Amino acid sequence: MKYSDTVSSLLVPLALAGGAAMALAQYFIWFYAPVEATMGLVQKIFYLHLPLAWWGLICFFTVFCASIAFLVRKSPVMDQLAVAAAEVGLLLSTLALATGSLWARVSWNTWWTWDPRLSTALIMWFIYAGYLVLRQSIEGQRKMRMVAAVLGVVAFLNVPLVFLSARMWRSIHPAVFASEGGGLEPEMMTTVVVCVIAMGLVTAALVLMRFRQKNLQERLWNLYMYRD
């Protein structure tokens, strides 16, 4: 069975589960979680912003793992997975930066500030945007895949820095967990968990969809190149 066929059998159930979970998450956001006393309803952006940011980082970790696997096995499938995860990760990171700016405008009275976490996240965004641009600018599929795999490994060095930046340097970015100096009410934490799971299902569906498209594109190209 081809990889695209295997993915196809998982994609529809996963997408439906993701849609149902996102609908459930809306109930938790708007009806279950209490309204934050200081920011009011604007605080509920947090329930979208946090999952977007976390799953964006996980997508980039997937790029890292798939790139290593490609360098070891030289499998086109691993390259297809890497680029699919990079595209979805960049999308999620873009939305995370946008929702973070909306949060900052109300919380800090500015759309942007050069906070350590925001700065490292922006650098990460440019690195992976460059990764996708680089893939389109190198001639020769084999060379492109090798260079992209090396960059996919090196680019990940910035990802742990984004996650740890609020702990390593003085940051005004709000903490989520009590161990970071913050903490949430139990209802808020439950809502966070539901939203993270829902976004995870949607993210997995998007990555699998793009992976399937890349795999089918490769198969069509091979049929074209080796036709009689």
C-alpha positions in Angstrom: 0.0 0.0 0.0 1.3 3.5 -0.9 1.9 6.0 1.8 -0.7 8.3 0.4 -3.3 5.4 0.6 -2.4 4.8 4.2 -2.7 8.5 5.0 -6.0 8.7 3.2 -7.5 6.2 5.5 -6.5 8.3 8.5 -7.1 11.8 7.2 -11.0 11.9 7.1 -11.5 10.5 10.6 -8.8 12.7 12.0 -10.2 15.8 10.3 -13.7 15.0 11.6 -12.4 14.5 15.1 -10.5 17.7 14.9 -13.6 19.6 13.8 -15.7 18.1 16.6 -12.9 18.9 19.1 -12.7 22.5 18.0 -16.4 22.9 18.3 -16.2 21.5 21.9 -13.3 23.8 22.6 -15.5 26.8 21.7 -18.0 25.7 24.4 -15.2 25.6 27.0 -13.8 28.9 25.9 -17.0 30.9 25.9 -19.2 29.2 28.5 -17.0 27.1 30.8 -13.9 29.2 31.4 -14.5 32.3 33.6 -14.0 35.8 32.3 -10.6 37.1 33.4 -11.0 40.1 35.8 -8.4 42.4 34.3 -8.6 41.9 30.5 -12.1 40.6 30.2 -13.2 38.8 27.1 -9.9 39.7 25.3 -8.1 37.2 27.5 -9.9 34.4 25.7 -7.5 35.0 22.8 -5.1 33.1 25.0 -7.0 29.8 24.4 -6.2 30.1 20.7 -2.8 31.7 20.9 -1.2 29.1 23.2 -2.2 25.9 21.2 -1.1 27.7 17.9 2.3 28.4 19.4 2.8 25.0 20.9 1.8 23.0 17.9 3.9 25.3 15.7 6.9 24.3 17.7 5.9 20.6 17.5 5.6 20.9 13.7 9.2 22.3 13.6 10.3 19.4 15.8 8.8 17.1 13.2 10.8 18.9 10.5 13.9 18.2 12.6 13.2 14.5 13.0 12.1 14.0 9.4 15.3 15.8 8.2 17.5 13.6 10.3 15.6 10.5 8.9 16.2 11.7 5.4 19.9 12.2 5.9 20.1 8.7 7.3 17.8 6.8 4.9 17.6 9.2 1.9 13.9 8.5 1.7 11.8 11.0 -0.3 8.9 10.2 2.1 10.8 11.8 4.9 11.5 14.9 2.8 7.8 15.1 2.0 6.9 14.9 5.7 9.5 17.6 6.6 8.1 20.1 4.1 4.5 19.4 5.0 5.3 19.9 8.7 7.3 23.1 7.9 4.4 24.6 5.9 1.8 23.9 8.7 4.3 25.0 11.4 4.9 28.3 9.6 1.1 28.8 9.3 0.5 28.2 13.0 3.4 30.4 14.0 2.1 33.2 11.8 -1.3 32.9 13.5 0.4 32.7 16.9 2.3 36.0 16.3 -0.9 37.6 15.0 -3.0 36.6 18.0 -0.1 37.5 20.3 -0.1 41.0 18.8 -3.8 41.4 19.6 -3.2 40.3 23.1 -0.2 42.7 23.5 -2.3 45.6 22.3 -4.7 45.2 25.1 -2.3 43.9 27.8 0.8 46.0 27.1 -0.8 48.9 25.1 1.4 48.1 22.1 1.2 45.8 19.1 4.8 44.6 19.5 7.7 44.8 21.9 11.1 43.2 21.7 10.5 40.8 24.5 12.9 37.8 24.5 10.1 35.3 23.7 8.6 37.4 20.9 12.0 38.2 19.4 13.1 34.6 19.3 9.7 33.6 17.9 10.0 36.1 15.1 13.6 34.9 14.3 12.2 31.3 14.2 9.5 32.5 11.8 12.0 34.0 9.4 14.2 30.9 9.6 11.5 28.5 8.5 10.1 30.9 5.9 13.7 30.9 4.5 13.6 27.1 4.6 10.6 27.0 2.4 12.0 29.7 0.1 15.3 27.8 -0.2 13.5 24.7 -1.3 12.1 26.6 -4.3 15.4 28.3 -5.3 17.7 25.2 -5.6 17.8 23.4 -8.9 18.0 19.7 -8.8 15.7 17.6 -6.6 18.5 15.6 -4.9 20.6 18.6 -4.1 17.6 20.5 -2.9 16.5 17.7 -0.6 20.0 17.4 0.9 20.4 21.1 1.6 16.9 21.4 3.0 17.5 18.4 5.3 20.6 20.0 6.7 18.8 23.3 7.2 15.9 21.5 8.8 18.3 20.1 11.4 20.2 23.4 12.0 17.0 25.5 12.1 15.7 23.5 15.1 18.4 25.0 17.3 16.3 28.1 17.6 13.1 26.2 18.7 14.2 25.3 22.2 15.4 28.9 22.6 11.8 30.1 21.9 10.4 27.8 24.5 13.0 28.6 27.2 13.4 32.3 26.5 10.9 33.4 29.1 12.9 31.5 31.8 16.4 32.3 30.6 15.9 36.1 30.3 13.7 38.7 32.0 10.4 38.6 30.1 7.0 40.2 30.4 5.4 37.4 28.5 2.7 35.8 30.7 3.5 32.5 32.3 1.1 29.6 32.0 2.2 27.3 34.8 2.7 28.0 38.4 6.4 26.8 38.1 6.9 29.7 35.7 5.6 32.2 38.2 2.1 32.3 36.8 -0.8 29.9 37.1 -4.4 29.5 36.0 -7.7 28.8 37.6 -8.7 25.1 37.3 -11.5 25.9 34.8 -9.0 27.9 32.7 -6.5 25.1 32.8 -9.1 22.6 31.7 -10.0 24.8 28.8 -6.4 25.1 27.9 -6.0 21.3 27.8 -9.2 20.9 25.7 -8.0 23.6 23.2 -4.5 22.1 23.0 -5.9 18.6 22.2 -8.3 20.1 19.6 -5.6 22.1 17.9 -3.4 19.0 17.9 -6.0 17.0 16.0 -6.4 19.8 13.5 -2.7 20.2 13.1 -2.2 16.5 12.5 -4.9 16.5 9.9 -3.3 19.5 8.1 0.1 17.9 8.1 -1.2 14.6 6.8 -3.2 16.4 4.1 -0.1 18.2 2.9 2.0 15.1 3.2 -0.5 13.2 1.1 -0.5 16.0 -1.5 3.3 16.0 -1.7 3.4 12.2 -2.0 0.8 12.2 -4.8 2.7 15.0 -6.5 5.9 12.9 -6.4 4.1 9.9 -7.8 2.6 11.9 -10.7 6.0 13.5 -11.5 7.6 10.0 -11.6 4.9 8.8 -13.9 5.5 11.8 -16.2 9.3 11.4 -16.2 9.3 7.7 -16.9 6.4 7.5 -19.3 6.9 5.5 -22.5 
